[in-house]
Structures are given as structure tokens and as C-alpha cells.
């Protein structure tokens, strides 16, 4: 739990394909909010 400052948690298989500016705009931190990103382009282990 993050209660002392802002935080961002990444899973090990995350794929980020946006620019830094777009990423920061999409994930703008807000106090008391927990955002979750879901990766939809994963087929199965060993597949692209």
C-alpha cells in the first residue's frame, strides 16, 4: 500500500508503446486513486 507518496506499480510483462508525454498524461497521479492497465496483446508464452 502506498500511503506516504505517489507510486506506480509495473508487472514484469508490461508493454509501453506510447511517448513519455502521452504516458505521463494518461497516468497523471491523483491522491487516493489506484489505476490499473491491462495488456491485451499477449497470446501465450513463447508467442509474440
C-alpha positions as CSV (number, residue, x, y, z in Angstrom):
1,X,0.0,0.0,0.0
2,X,1.3,3.4,-0.9
3,X,0.3,5.9,1.7
4,X,3.3,8.2,2.1
5,X,3.7,9.4,-1.5
6,X,2.6,8.8,-5.1
7,X,3.5,5.4,-6.6
8,X,3.3,3.4,-9.8
9,X,3.5,-0.4,-9.9
10,X,4.5,-2.3,-13.1
11,X,4.1,-6.0,-13.7
12,X,7.1,-7.7,-15.3
13,X,5.4,-8.3,-18.7
14,X,4.3,-4.7,-19.2
15,X,4.5,-3.2,-22.7
16,X,4.7,0.6,-23.0
17,X,4.4,1.8,-26.6
18,X,3.5,5.5,-26.0
19,X,5.7,8.5,-25.8
20,X,6.8,9.8,-22.4
21,X,4.5,12.8,-22.7
22,X,1.5,10.6,-23.5
23,X,2.3,8.2,-20.7
24,X,2.6,11.0,-18.2
25,X,-0.8,12.4,-19.4
26,X,-2.5,9.0,-19.2
27,X,-1.1,8.1,-15.8
28,X,-1.3,11.5,-14.0
29,X,-1.3,10.7,-10.3
30,X,-4.2,11.6,-8.1
31,X,-4.4,11.2,-4.4
32,X,-6.4,8.3,-3.3
33,X,-6.7,6.8,-6.8
34,X,-5.4,3.4,-8.0
35,X,-5.1,2.9,-11.8
36,X,-4.7,-0.4,-13.5
37,X,-3.5,-1.0,-17.0
38,X,-4.3,-4.3,-18.7
39,X,-2.2,-5.8,-21.5
40,X,-4.4,-7.2,-24.3
41,X,-1.9,-8.2,-26.9
42,X,-0.4,-11.2,-25.2
43,X,-1.1,-14.5,-26.9
44,X,0.7,-17.1,-24.8
45,X,4.2,-17.9,-23.5
46,X,6.7,-18.1,-26.4
47,X,4.4,-16.2,-28.8
48,X,5.0,-12.6,-30.0
